[in-house]
């Protein structure tokens, strides 16, 4: 849910999940080391390896939050650290 709300921002104009913006993920497995990107049940219509990276660069809200500059690409280190701390405290 954190990934959905904080990074994917998949909501439409009325606050509903816009299913056209996010790939379907089968969350059936929960063992340590499992990655939904490697699961054969999750055949994405997008490149799962780079999708979130590209979304951050295309989505203005995420870009402002995490990208310091584009040429060369530099991340806002404090924003990355803050987000990581947020995840650890959940």
N, C-alpha and C positions, 0 to 999 in steps of 0.2 A: 504494500500500500504506500509506503514511503517513496519507493521508486516511482510509482504512478503519480503521486501528488507533487513531488519535488522536482523530478527530472523529466518525466514524459509529458506533463501538462496536457493530458488527453481530454480536457473538458471542452464542450461546445459552448455556445453563447448563453445557454440556460443552466450551465453547471453539470451537465450530464456527460458521461464518458463518451467520447467520440471514437467509436470503434474503428473508424477508417484511418485514424492516426497512429494506432498502436497495433503491432502484430499480436496474434493470438499466442498465448503461452500455456502449455500443459504443465501445471505445477504438481503433477502426481508424485514425483520423487522428492525425498527430503534428506537423503543420506549425505554425509559430509563429503565434499569433493565433487558432487554432482553439479553439472552446469546445464541449465535449460538450453543453452546454445548448442550443446553437443547431443542432445536427445533427438533421436530420429523422428519422434512424434511431433516435434516442433519444426515443421517445414515452413519457414518464413517466406513471405513474398518479398522480403527485404534481406539485405546482407546483415545477419545478426551480429557479426563481428564489429562492424563499423556503424551500425544504425544509430546508436545513442550518441556517438561522437559527432556524426553528421547532423543529428537533430540539434545538439547543443550549438553548433555553428550556424544553423539555419533559423532556429527559434529565437527571436529578438530578446525575450525575457531571460532565457537561459544564457544567451551570448553576453548580455550585459552583466549577468551575475558571475559567470565563470571565466570569461575571456578578457584579458587585459589589452592585447593587441593582436592584429591579424598578420602583420608583416614585420618581423616573423611572428608566428603564432606563439603567444605567451599566455599562460593561464594565470588567473588571480589566485596566487598561492594561499592567501588568507581565506578566500571563499572555499577552496578545496579542503583546507584544514578544518574550517568551521563545519562543513558538510560531513566530513568524516567523523568529527567529534559528535555530531548530532546522531549519526548512525550507531556509534558505539554506545551512546546513552539510552538507546531504545530498549 
